[in-house]
Amino acid sequence: MLSEPRSGRLAAWGNALLAGLVSPDEAALAVVGEDAVHRVEGVPGESAPVGLTLALGRLRGLGASGLRVALPAPGHPLGLSGPPEFNARALEAEEAVVCEGAALGLVPEVSEAGPEGDVHVEVLWRVLPVREAPPADVPSLGEAERELAEALREATEALTRLDVAGSGPVAEAAIDAYRARATASRGRDVLAPGYPPRAVRVLELAQRVGALVTLATEHGHGGAVSASEMSARALALRPVERTARRAQVAAYNAFVEERGAR
């Protein structure tokens, strides 16, 4: 989960809406993005799935003051606090949103519909009870930024030694292009009004590190043709991917953290 998660969009724009910085329609449009429709099922007081604007309004009425992101992976319940049912669903989806101030969380179920050539994506968010406890393994923005810078340096050195980051100039050009695109707009497009500049910077760097991981895993075996070399590549990338996910969560959760510190 190194691309833009839907839970990140929901948390970012949901936070801006709860803070009164954007309109309900603006928030819903940003969350849906290129998907066809988002619905929310299990909202307390609602017997059927409802739209995003109504769901966010209901959650605010139930005490939700902010939204946090969880991006768990097997063996790493990042951002989760239980109970087991919610954690299991979030792990299956590889993402979730947890309400601050209300013991509720949302997990997306993504499906495709429509004929071949005209397929559209629909998202159903399921609302479930969560345990009110500190989320697992979420760093501060400062910690995330330092960890990412170190991870990017170490991963580049390790992959260069393994001749994985590159099939030479093609991979280098792809990394440079991604960096230019990310620096220009990526974090600012994803994060909503009210987020601190440092959160934008951390998210951009997390996406950049994610690009390095993707390039290393999608460009064949590079020079790592032996089993031992391929194992070394996986070993080098595992902590990098973990660091990037932790940083993404820190960036998306920065809105709630900063408001809580005031």
N, C-alpha and C positions, 0 to 999 in steps of 0.2 A: 504494500500500500504506500507507494511513493508518489503517485500522481495525486491530483487534487481530489480529496475525498468528499463525498456528498455531505458527510457529517460536518466537515469543515465549513462548507457553505452555509449549512443550516445554523450552526453555532454562531458564525461570524455575523450573518445578517439578522439572525434571531436576537443576538445581543444588541445590535444597533436598534432594532425595533423596540425591544424591552426598555431601552434607554431613551426612547423618543427621538432618535436621531434620523430615522427614516420612516416612511409611511408603510402601512401593511402591504399595499400593492407592490411597492418598490422592493421590499424584503422578499416577498413571495416570488417575484419575477427573477430576482438574483439567485434564490435558492434553486428554483427549477432549472435555470440555465438552459441547456440544450435538450433536456428531457421533455417528454410530452406533458406529463402531469405528475404531481405529488399529492398523495392523500395520507391522512393520519388516522390510524385505527386504535381504539382502546382509550380514547380521551375520556377521563372521568366525566360522567354526566351526558355522554353522547353514545347512542346505541348503534351508530353506523359510522363508517369512515367520513371524515370531514376534510375540508381544505386547510392549507397551511395557515392562512390568516386567522381563521376561527380557532384552530388548534393552539396557536401561539397565544391568542387572547385568553383561551381557557386555562392554559398553563400559567399565564401571568396571574389570573384570578385565583389559582391554587397556591400561589406563593412563589412561583419561579421568578427569580431576580436575575438569572444569568444562565448561560448554557456552556457546558464544557464538552470537549471532544475526547473520545477514547479510540485508540488505534491498536487493538490487541493482535498478537500473533501467538502461535503455539509456544507455550513456555514463557510467554511475556504478556501478562494481563495489563498492558499499558493503559492507564487512565480509568481502570475499572475498580469497583469497590464491592461488588456482589449485588444481590445473592447469586448462587450458582446458575439459576435459569437465565437471568439476564446476561451473565458473563458468557454462558454457552452460546446464546444467540448472537451476542456481539462478536465473539470469536469466529463464528461461522461467517458473519458478514464482513469481518475484519475492520469494523468501525461501529461507532455508536455515539449518541449524544446524551449527556447526563444533565439534568436540571439542577441548578443551584437554588436551594431554598424550597424545593419540593422533591419528595422522594420518588422521582419518576425518571425514566430514561426512554430513549427512542432508538430503535434499531431499524435500518432500512432493508426492505426486500425489493430487489430490482428484477423486473421482468420485461421481456420484449413482446410486442404485439404488432399485428399488421402483416400484409402480404409481402412476399419477397420483393425487395427493391423499394419498399415503403415501410420499413420496420421502424417503430418508435419505441422509446423506453418509458416505462411507467414505474414509479416508485411508491411503495406503500411503507410508511413508517409505523411500526408497532410500538405502542406505549406500554411499558412494563414497570413494575415496582423496582426500585433500587435501594441499596443500603446507604444510609447517610454516613459516610466515612471518607477519610482522605483518599484520593485516587492513587493507584499504584504507579510508582516510578516516574512521576512527572517532574522534570527539572524546572528550575527558574529560567527566565529568558537569558540571563547572564551565563548560567551554566550551559545551556543549550548552545549558545553562540560559541563559547570556548571549545566545547566538545566537537562541534561541527568543523570548526577551523582545523582542529587537530586531526579529525577523521579524514577530512579531504586531503590533507597533506600525506598522512600515512597510507591512505588507500592509493593515491596516485603513485607514490613510491613503490608500494607493493605490486601493483598491477603492471607498472613499467618493468619491474624486475621479471615478472612472469610473462611479459610480452602479451598481456591480455587486453590492456586498454587500447591496444592498438593494433589494428591493422593499419598502423601508420597514420598518414595524414588524413585519411577519411574519418577515423574516430576523433582525431584531434579537432578537425573542422566541425564535426557534429557537436563536440563539447563546447567549442568556442561560440557556435551559433546559439546553443541553448543558453549559455551564460549571457550573451547579449540580449536575448529575448527576455530572460528572467529579470535582468537588471532594469530593463526598460519598463516592464509593466506587470510581471506575473503576480507578485505579492499584492500589489495595489488593486489588481482586478479581483483577487480572491477575498482579501480582508475588507471589511466594511468600515464606514465612518466610525470614529471613536477609538480605533486601535492605535497604539503607540508606534512611532516610526521603527523602534527596535524590533517589534514583532514582525513588521513587514520585512526587515532585513534578515531576521532569522528564518522566516518562511522561504524567502528567496534562496538563501544558502542551503536550506534543507532540500529544496527542489533541485538545486544544482548538484548536490551530493547524490540525490536520487538518480539524476541523469547519468552520472558516472557509473552507478551500479547497473542501471539498465543497459548502457552501452557495453559494459563488460560481460553481461550475461546474454546479450542478444547478438553479439558479433562473433558467433561461432566459438571455437576453442582458441583462436589466436595461436600463440606459440605454445600454449599449454596442452600438449598432445598426450602426455602420459597421465596415468591415473593419479600419480602423486602430485603432479603439477595442477591438475584439475581440482584435487582436494585442497591444495594450497590456495587456489583462487577462491574457492568457496569459503575457506577459513578466513581469508583476508576481507571478504565482502560482508560476512555475517555481522560483525560489530558495526560496520559502516551503515548497513541498512537499519539496524536497531537504533543507532544514533540519529539518523535522519527522521525516523518515526517519532522518537522522543522530542526532537526539536519542533516538528510539525505540531504536536500536541501542545507544547509550551507556547508556541506562537498563537494558535487559535484560542488558548485559554487565557492569554494575557489580558484580555478585556475584563474578565471576571476577577483575575488576580489584582489588577490595578485598582478596580473599584473597591475591592475588599480591603485594600491597604489604605484607603483614604479615611 
